[in-house]
Amino acid sequence: MSQTAEKIYQERQQKFEQELTVTNKWLRLLSFLRLIVFMGGLILLYQLRMASPLLIVGLAIVLIATFLFLMKRYSELSEVKQMQENYIEVNRNELKALGFDFSPFGPGNEYKQSEHPYSFDLDLFGDFSLFRMLNRTTTSVGSRRLATWLQNMMLSPEKIKARQEAVKELKEKLSWRQTFSASAMLYHEDDAHIETIKNWKDIEVKFPGETFFRIAGIVVPLLTLVAIGLLIAGEITFGQYMITFYVQWILFGIRSKVLAFFFDNFGKNSALLNKYRKLFDLIENETFAAEETQAIRQLLISPRRASTEINSLNKTIKLFEARLNMITVFLFNSILMWDINCSLALLKWHRRNATLLPQWLQAAEQFDALNSLANFAYNRPSTNFPVPENDGHALNATLVGHPLIPETERVDNDFQIDGNGEFVIITGANMAGKSTFLRTVGVNLVLAMAGAPVCAKEFRFTPTPLYSHMRTDDDLGRHESYFFAELKKLKVILEALKEKGRIFIILDEILRGTNSEDKLSGSIQYLEQLIVNGGMGIIATHDLKLTELHEKHPKTLRNQCFEVNLSSEGLTFDYKLYEGVTRTMNATFLMRQMGIIPGKGQS
């Protein structure tokens, strides 16, 4: 755990808790003042009912203005309160994360793919997964973007270095990152909601008779207001005034389906749009130095500022949402051609900005995902940014460890693979650490090619497609046995190697679903196919005979192992990686110790 990060999160949590206490006091005061103004105003107006009408009207205006001001201030402070509560939650969750409690963050179960080249084997998604450890996204699009970065690794050293610079820059912007998260938490979106907005660019928007209705939208409301004035002055009859009323509702009826179309597609989105306006504004008004963050920010300011355009849209939609109230929809459409004018305003906005929406949302989702990687770098100061290379070692790691194991508990190891055609065969007893080490290498490669820091003192690598086979599920739905499903996975890996020419392969105890002799024979032939085709990677096995391939391929095969110490007191593991082949196995020992089979001298 980073003591510095822990102290900072605690201080920030306390700071916002103190501010929240003050805000709650102000909200209670404003509530009381609103009640006083409302009740006191009614009593005062009643007491002055016999006074001059001018005095009563003037006093009523002052009281209404005061009440509206208090309501506006209450609404503003309510949002301040929500932000303070979000800040508290953000820092409270980070304190949990420092203790390896990642329960406040989404596990990404929706991104699980059993047939993905490596994500299923490496536990990238799930309750205790790499994604959940990293995930600080507060938008659905950002969550999807982060998952995509983990499942589709960058293979360009230049792009990886550019991402690293962006992560390093955001790592130091703790206050900005937390404001981004707290602002995004003001409204919880779902995929369907955001997809509706993303699809606006594809909607064919028309308003038949547009020119006529734009002119009518100005002229008719003006005539209506004049008619109301003349009616009050006694210059026209109520029946004459009603002509303007009927005209507005006739025009409304003529385009009622069009108005319903606009509201169905654009209405009821003001809260979501307000959230993205805040995010866009944060990005636009921040100064960035990294090439990637500058490029993303540029998406929001060129050809025009996204926050300004979204704010304009949000205001129009808020006005349009007045139609949700039966009284206001009747009143406004009887005087101001409200729905027609709102729809025409939305039409104008759509023509101007619909094609820019995808790039605006792309900017928000990329910053949301970058926030997660930067947060990981901030919380884990012992991590280091890897060095991607175009050639040289495929992997050269010093003191590499699994990021989901606390530093005080994990054992770090050095590991090296020189290049194409080289494999390391790892042997060891059960529970000695073989599978964990395979996942350690795989997960750190994923982090490295996503542009994040890795859990290693030093990590130099050549970006390479990653393929693994560590677990297989049978598929009853497709009538596939475990063994057949495993063969399909092995075939996919070999075909990918032949197609791409260079991939990093991680295999854990292949061909488990057949007898020992057949398994050994198949494993040897499969490994030789990988060597012939220039593959490289790690293979963990209990078949010590497989390690004898080193004698046939001394330049491309190396043997390393994890050892276990068997004694009368039990098993002890040091989880250190050694050169050579393991000397001990422990299955029988464990079965005797657990009472599954008789101990020595027992029957």
C-alpha positions in Angstrom: 0.0 0.0 0.0 1.2 3.5 -0.8 1.4 5.4 2.5 1.5 8.7 0.7 -1.6 7.9 -1.4 -3.4 6.6 1.7 -2.7 9.8 3.6 -3.8 12.0 0.7 -7.1 10.1 0.2 -7.8 10.3 3.9 -7.2 14.1 3.9 -9.3 14.7 0.9 -12.2 12.6 2.3 -12.1 14.6 5.5 -11.9 17.9 3.6 -15.0 17.1 1.6 -16.9 15.8 4.7 -16.3 19.1 6.4 -17.5 21.0 3.3 -20.5 18.8 3.1 -21.4 19.6 6.7 -21.4 23.4 5.9 -23.4 22.8 2.7 -26.1 20.9 4.6 -26.4 23.8 7.0 -26.9 26.2 4.2 -29.5 24.0 2.5 -31.5 23.8 5.8 -31.3 27.6 6.1 -32.5 28.1 2.5 -35.4 25.7 3.1 -36.4 27.6 6.1 -36.1 31.0 4.3 -38.2 29.7 1.4 -40.9 28.7 3.9 -40.7 32.1 5.6 -40.9 34.0 2.3 -43.9 31.8 1.1 -45.9 31.8 4.3 -44.9 35.3 5.3 -45.7 36.6 1.8 -49.2 35.1 1.9 -49.9 36.6 5.3 -48.5 40.0 4.3 -50.5 40.2 1.1 -53.6 39.2 3.0 -53.1 41.9 5.5 -52.5 44.5 2.8 -55.5 43.3 0.6 -57.2 46.6 1.0 -54.1 48.7 0.1 -53.2 50.2 -3.2 -53.3 47.6 -6.1 -49.9 49.0 -7.3 -48.4 48.3 -3.9 -49.8 44.8 -3.8 -48.5 44.0 -7.3 -45.1 45.5 -6.5 -44.9 43.5 -3.3 -46.0 40.3 -5.0 -43.3 40.7 -7.6 -40.6 41.2 -5.0 -41.8 38.1 -3.0 -42.0 36.0 -6.1 -38.5 37.1 -7.2 -37.1 36.4 -3.8 -38.7 33.0 -3.7 -37.4 32.1 -7.2 -33.9 33.3 -6.2 -34.0 31.0 -3.1 -35.1 28.1 -5.2 -32.3 28.7 -7.7 -29.7 29.0 -5.0 -31.1 25.8 -3.3 -30.8 23.9 -6.6 -27.2 25.1 -7.2 -26.2 24.1 -3.6 -27.9 20.7 -4.1 -25.6 20.0 -7.0 -22.6 21.2 -4.9 -23.8 18.8 -2.2 -24.0 15.9 -4.7 -20.5 16.7 -5.9 -19.1 16.7 -2.4 -20.8 13.3 -1.7 -19.3 12.0 -4.9 -15.8 13.2 -3.9 -16.2 11.5 -0.5 -17.2 8.3 -2.3 -14.3 8.5 -4.7 -11.7 8.8 -1.9 -13.4 6.2 0.3 -13.3 3.7 -2.6 -9.7 4.4 -3.2 -8.8 3.7 0.4 -10.6 0.4 0.0 -8.6 -0.3 -3.2 -5.3 0.4 -1.5 -6.3 -2.5 0.8 -7.1 -4.7 -2.3 -10.8 -4.4 -1.8 -12.1 -3.7 -5.3 -15.7 -4.4 -4.7 -16.9 -0.7 -5.4 -15.8 -1.1 -9.0 -17.4 -2.8 -11.9 -16.0 -6.3 -12.6 -16.6 -6.2 -16.3 -18.4 -9.5 -16.5 -20.2 -8.3 -19.7 -16.8 -8.3 -21.5 -15.9 -12.0 -20.7 -15.2 -14.0 -23.9 -14.3 -17.6 -23.4 -12.9 -17.8 -27.0 -10.8 -14.7 -26.7 -7.1 -15.3 -27.4 -6.1 -14.6 -23.8 -8.6 -12.6 -21.6 -10.5 -15.7 -20.3 -7.3 -17.5 -19.3 -5.7 -14.5 -17.6 -8.9 -13.5 -15.6 -9.0 -10.1 -17.1 -12.7 -9.8 -16.2 -14.6 -11.0 -13.1 -15.0 -10.5 -9.4 -11.2 -10.4 -8.7 -9.8 -9.4 -12.0 -7.3 -7.1 -13.6 -10.2 -5.0 -15.1 -11.8 -4.6 -11.7 -8.5 -3.5 -10.1 -8.0 -0.9 -12.8 -11.6 0.2 -13.4 -12.3 3.7 -12.4 -14.5 4.5 -15.3 -17.7 6.4 -14.6 -19.3 6.3 -18.1 -20.5 3.2 -19.9 -18.5 4.2 -23.0 -15.4 4.6 -20.9 -15.8 1.2 -19.4 -16.1 -0.3 -22.8 -13.0 1.6 -24.0 -10.9 0.3 -21.1 -12.0 -3.3 -21.8 -11.1 -2.8 -25.5 -7.6 -1.6 -24.5 -7.1 -4.8 -22.5 -8.4 -7.1 -25.1 -6.9 -5.4 -28.2 -3.3 -4.6 -27.3 -1.2 -2.0 -29.1 1.7 -3.5 -31.1 3.4 -0.2 -32.0 6.2 0.9 -29.6 5.5 4.5 -30.6 1.8 4.3 -29.8 2.6 2.5 -26.5 5.1 5.3 -25.5 2.5 8.0 -26.4 -0.1 6.3 -24.2 2.5 6.0 -21.4 3.2 9.8 -21.6 -0.6 10.5 -21.3 -0.9 8.2 -18.3 2.2 9.8 -16.6 0.7 13.2 -17.2 -2.7 12.3 -15.7 -1.1 10.5 -12.8 0.0 13.9 -11.5 -3.5 15.5 -11.9 -5.2 13.9 -9.0 -7.6 16.8 -8.3 -8.6 17.0 -11.9 -9.1 13.2 -12.2 -11.3 13.1 -9.1 -13.4 16.1 -10.4 -13.9 14.2 -13.7 -15.1 11.1 -11.8 -17.3 13.1 -9.4 -18.9 15.0 -12.2 -19.6 11.8 -14.2 -21.2 10.3 -11.1 -23.9 13.0 -11.1 -25.9 10.9 -13.5 -25.8 7.1 -13.9 -26.1 6.2 -17.6 -26.8 2.8 -19.1 -25.7 1.5 -22.5 -29.1 1.9 -24.1 -29.3 5.5 -23.1 -25.9 6.4 -24.4 -26.5 4.4 -27.6 -29.6 6.6 -28.3 -27.4 9.7 -28.2 -24.6 8.1 -30.3 -27.2 7.2 -32.9 -28.5 10.8 -33.4 -26.0 11.2 -36.2 -27.8 8.4 -38.2 -31.4 9.7 -37.6 -33.0 11.3 -40.7 -34.5 14.5 -39.3 -37.1 16.5 -41.2 -39.7 19.0 -40.5 -42.2 19.3 -43.4 -43.0 22.9 -44.2 -40.1 24.1 -42.2 -39.9 27.6 -43.6 -43.6 28.3 -43.1 -43.4 27.0 -39.5 -40.3 29.0 -38.7 -42.1 32.2 -39.7 -45.3 31.1 -38.0 -43.3 30.3 -34.8 -42.4 34.0 -34.6 -45.4 35.8 -36.0 -48.2 33.8 -34.3 -46.9 34.0 -30.7 -46.4 37.8 -31.2 -50.0 38.2 -32.4 -51.2 36.0 -29.5 -49.4 38.3 -26.9 -50.8 41.4 -28.6 -54.3 39.8 -28.5 -53.9 39.1 -24.8 -52.9 42.7 -24.2 -55.9 44.0 -26.2 -58.2 41.6 -24.3 -57.0 42.9 -20.9 -57.4 46.4 -22.2 -60.9 45.6 -23.3 -60.2 46.4 -26.9 -61.3 43.0 -28.2 -63.6 40.3 -27.1 -62.6 36.9 -25.7 -63.9 35.2 -28.8 -61.7 37.3 -31.0 -58.7 36.4 -28.8 -59.5 32.7 -29.2 -58.7 32.9 -32.9 -55.0 33.0 -32.1 -55.6 30.1 -29.6 -57.2 28.0 -32.3 -54.5 28.8 -34.8 -51.7 27.6 -32.5 -53.5 24.3 -31.7 -54.4 23.7 -35.4 -50.7 24.1 -36.3 -49.8 21.8 -33.4 -52.2 19.2 -34.6 -50.9 19.3 -38.2 -47.4 18.4 -37.0 -48.2 16.4 -33.9 -46.5 13.2 -35.2 -43.4 15.2 -36.1 -43.3 16.8 -32.7 -43.7 13.3 -31.1 -40.8 12.1 -33.2 -38.5 14.9 -32.0 -39.4 14.3 -28.4 -39.0 10.6 -28.6 -35.6 10.9 -30.0 -34.2 14.0 -28.2 -36.4 14.5 -25.1 -35.7 13.2 -21.6 -31.9 13.5 -22.0 -31.1 16.7 -20.2 -29.6 15.1 -17.1 -27.3 12.9 -19.3 -26.3 15.8 -21.5 -25.6 18.0 -18.5 -23.1 15.3 -17.2 -21.3 15.2 -20.6 -21.3 19.0 -20.8 -19.4 19.1 -17.5 -16.9 16.4 -18.7 -16.3 18.3 -22.0 -15.8 21.5 -20.1 -13.3 19.9 -17.8 -11.3 18.6 -20.7 -11.5 21.8 -22.8 -10.3 24.0 -19.9 -7.4 21.8 -18.8 -3.8 22.2 -20.1 -2.2 19.0 -21.4 1.3 18.5 -22.6 1.3 14.8 -23.7 0.7 14.2 -27.4 -2.2 11.8 -26.9 -4.1 14.0 -24.4 -3.7 17.0 -26.6 -5.0 15.1 -29.6 -8.1 13.9 -27.6 -8.7 17.5 -26.3 -8.6 18.7 -29.9 -11.6 16.5 -30.7 -13.6 18.8 -28.4 -12.5 22.2 -29.5 -12.3 21.9 -33.2 -14.2 23.0 -35.2 -16.1 24.3 -32.2 -16.3 23.7 -28.5 -18.3 20.7 -27.6 -19.3 22.0 -24.2 -20.9 25.1 -25.7 -22.8 23.2 -28.3 -24.0 20.6 -25.8 -25.0 23.3 -23.4 -27.1 24.9 -26.1 -28.7 21.5 -26.9 -29.3 20.8 -23.2 -31.2 24.1 -22.7 -33.4 23.4 -25.6 -34.2 19.9 -24.4 -35.0 21.2 -20.9 -37.4 23.6 -22.4 -38.9 20.8 -24.6 -39.3 18.6 -21.5 -41.9 21.1 -20.2 -44.4 19.1 -22.3 -44.1 16.4 -19.6 -46.3 18.7 -17.4 -49.9 18.8 -18.7 -50.5 22.4 -17.4 -47.3 23.8 -19.0 -47.8 22.0 -22.2 -51.3 23.4 -22.6 -50.3 26.9 -21.5 -47.1 27.2 -23.6 -48.5 25.7 -26.7 -51.5 28.0 -26.5 -49.3 31.1 -26.4 -45.8 30.4 -27.7 -46.1 27.5 -30.2 -43.7 25.9 -27.7 -43.3 22.3 -29.0 -43.0 23.5 -32.6 -40.3 26.1 -31.8 -38.4 23.6 -29.6 -38.5 21.0 -32.4 -37.2 23.5 -35.0 -34.4 24.5 -32.6 -33.4 20.8 -32.3 -33.5 20.4 -36.1 -31.1 23.3 -36.4 -28.7 21.9 -33.8 -28.8 18.4 -35.4 -27.8 19.8 -38.8 -24.9 21.7 -37.2 -23.5 19.1 -34.8 -24.8 15.6 -35.3 -21.8 14.4 -37.2 -19.5 15.7 -34.4 -21.2 13.8 -31.6 -19.2 10.6 -32.2 -15.8 12.4 -31.8 -17.0 14.2 -28.7 -18.1 11.0 -27.0 -14.9 9.4 -28.1 -12.9 12.1 -26.3 -14.9 11.5 -23.1 -14.5 7.8 -23.2 -10.8 7.9 -23.8 -10.2 10.3 -20.9 -12.4 8.1 -18.7 -10.3 5.0 -19.6 -7.0 6.9 -19.2 -8.2 8.0 -15.8 -8.2 4.3 -14.8 -4.6 3.7 -15.9 -3.4 6.9 -14.3 -5.1 6.0 -11.1 -3.3 2.6 -11.1 0.0 4.3 -11.6 -0.7 6.8 -8.8 -1.8 4.0 -6.3 1.2 1.8 -7.1 4.3 3.9 -7.0 6.4 0.7 -7.0 5.3 -0.1 -10.6 7.3 1.1 -13.5 6.6 1.9 -17.1 8.0 -0.8 -19.5 10.3 -0.2 -22.4 8.8 -1.4 -25.7 11.3 -2.2 -28.5 11.0 -3.0 -32.1 13.5 -5.8 -31.9 15.8 -7.4 -29.4 14.5 -9.4 -26.4 10.9 -10.6 -26.7 10.8 -10.2 -22.9 13.3 -9.3 -20.3 11.7 -8.8 -16.9 13.3 -8.1 -13.6 11.4 -8.8 -10.4 8.1 -9.2 -12.1 5.0 -9.9 -9.9 1.2 -10.3 -10.2 -0.6 -6.9 -9.7 -3.5 -8.6 -7.8 -1.2 -10.0 -5.1 -0.1 -7.4 -2.4 3.5 -6.5 -2.4 3.9 -7.8 1.1 2.7 -11.2 0.1 3.9 -11.8 -3.5 7.2 -13.3 -4.6 8.7 -11.6 -7.6 10.9 -13.3 -10.2 13.2 -12.5 -13.1 12.3 -13.9 -16.5 13.7 -13.7 -20.0 12.8 -14.9 -23.5 15.2 -13.9 -26.3 13.0 -14.1 -29.3 11.2 -16.2 -32.0 11.5 -19.9 -31.6 12.4 -19.8 -27.9 10.2 -21.5 -25.3 10.6 -22.0 -21.6 9.2 -25.2 -20.1 8.2 -24.7 -16.5 7.8 -27.7 -14.2 6.9 -27.9 -10.5 4.7 -29.5 -7.9 1.1 -28.7 -7.4 0.5 -25.3 -5.8 4.2 -24.4 -6.3 3.2 -21.3 -8.4 3.4 -22.4 -12.0 -0.1 -21.1 -13.1 0.2 -17.9 -11.1 3.6 -17.2 -12.7 2.1 -17.8 -16.2 -0.7 -15.3 -15.4 1.9 -12.9 -14.0 3.8 -12.8 -17.3 0.5 -12.6 -19.3 -1.1 -9.9 -17.2 2.0 -7.7 -17.2 2.2 -8.0 -21.0 -1.4 -6.9 -21.2 -0.7 -3.9 -19.0 2.5 -3.1 -21.0 0.7 -3.1 -24.4 -2.2 -1.1 -23.0 0.3 1.7 -22.1 0.1 1.2 -18.3 2.9 0.6 -15.8 3.7 -3.0 -14.9 4.6 -4.7 -11.6 8.3 -5.1 -12.3 11.5 -3.4 -11.4 12.4 -3.4 -15.1 10.4 -4.7 -18.1 11.7 -4.6 -21.7 9.6 -6.3 -24.3 8.8 -6.5 -28.0 5.1 -5.9 -28.6 3.7 -9.1 -29.8 0.2 -10.7 -30.2 -0.6 -12.8 -27.1 -2.3 -16.2 -27.2 -2.9 -18.5 -24.3 -4.4 -21.8 -23.3 -4.8 -22.3 -19.6 -8.3 -23.5 -19.1 -11.1 -24.9 -21.3 -14.8 -25.4 -20.8 -16.8 -28.1 -22.5 -19.9 -26.8 -24.4 -23.0 -28.8 -23.9 -25.0 -26.4 -26.1 -22.7 -27.3 -29.1 -22.2 -30.9 -28.0 -18.4 -30.3 -27.6 -16.4 -32.4 -25.1 -13.6 -30.8 -23.0 -11.0 -32.5 -25.1 -12.4 -31.4 -28.4 -12.8 -27.8 -27.2 -9.1 -27.9 -26.1 -8.0 -29.2 -29.5 -9.9 -26.3 -31.2 -8.1 -23.8 -29.0 -4.7 -25.3 -29.8 -5.5 -25.2 -33.5 -6.4 -21.5 -33.2 -3.0 -20.8 -31.7 -1.1 -22.7 -34.3 -3.0 -21.1 -37.1 -2.4 -17.6 -35.6 1.3 -18.4 -35.4 1.4 -19.4 -39.1 -0.6 -16.3 -40.1 1.1 -13.7 -38.0 4.6 -15.1 -37.9 5.3 -13.9 -34.4 3.1 -14.4 -31.3 3.8 -14.9 -27.6 2.2 -18.2 -26.4 1.3 -19.2 -22.8 0.3 -22.9 -22.3 -0.6 -24.6 -19.1 -0.8 -28.4 -19.0 -2.1 -29.1 -22.5 -4.0 -32.2 -23.6 -5.3 -33.0 -20.1 -8.2 -34.9 -21.5 -6.3 -38.0 -22.7 -4.1 -40.7 -21.3 -0.5 -40.0 -20.1 1.3 -41.7 -23.1 -1.0 -40.1 -25.7 -0.7 -36.7 -23.9 3.1 -36.8 -23.9 3.3 -37.8 -27.5 0.8 -35.1 -28.6 2.5 -32.4 -26.4 5.9 -33.1 -27.9 4.6 -33.0 -31.5 2.6 -29.8 -30.8 5.5 -28.1 -29.2 7.8 -29.0 -32.1 5.2 -27.5 -34.5 5.4 -24.2 -32.5 9.2 -24.2 -32.6 9.3 -24.9 -36.4 6.9 -22.0 -37.0 8.9 -19.6 -34.9 6.7 -19.4 -31.9 7.9 -18.3 -28.5 6.5 -18.4 -25.0 6.0 -20.4 -21.8 4.7 -23.9 -21.2 3.9 -25.3 -17.8 3.7 -29.1 -17.4 3.9 -32.0 -15.0 5.2 -34.2 -17.8 9.0 -34.3 -17.0 9.6 -36.3 -20.2 8.6 -33.1 -22.1 11.6 -31.3 -20.6 13.9 -33.8 -22.4 13.2 -31.9 -25.6 15.8 -29.4 -24.4 18.4 -32.0 -25.5 17.0 -31.9 -29.0 16.5 -28.1 -29.2 19.2 -26.7 -26.8 19.1 -23.2 -28.5 15.3 -22.8 -28.4 14.1 -24.7 -25.3 15.0 -23.9 -21.7 13.9 -25.6 -18.5 12.9 -23.7 -15.4 11.0 -24.8 -12.3 9.3 -24.1 -9.0 10.4 -26.2 -6.1 8.6 -27.4 -3.0 10.1 -28.6 0.3 8.5 -31.8 1.6 9.0 -32.6 5.3 7.3 -34.3 8.2 5.9 -30.9 9.2 4.3 -30.4 5.8 4.9 -28.5 2.6 6.7 -25.2 2.2 6.9 -23.1 -1.0 9.3 -20.3 -1.8 7.6 -19.5 -5.2 11.0 -18.7 -6.7 11.8 -19.6 -10.3 14.9 -21.8 -10.7 16.9 -23.1 -13.6 16.4 -26.8 -14.5 13.7 -29.4 -13.9 11.8 -29.9 -10.7 13.0 -32.6 -8.4 9.8 -33.0 -6.3 6.2 -33.8 -6.8 3.6 -33.6 -4.1 0.2 -35.1 -5.2 0.6 -38.3 -3.2 2.0 -36.4 -0.2 -1.1 -34.1 -0.2 -3.5 -36.9 -0.6 -2.0 -38.7 2.4 -1.9 -35.5 4.5 -5.6 -34.9 3.8 -6.6 -38.5 4.6 -7.7 -39.3 1.1 -5.3 -42.3 0.8 -3.6 -44.2 3.7 -0.3 -42.9 5.0 2.8 -45.0 4.8 2.5 -48.1 7.0 -1.3 -47.8 7.0 -3.7 -50.0 5.2 
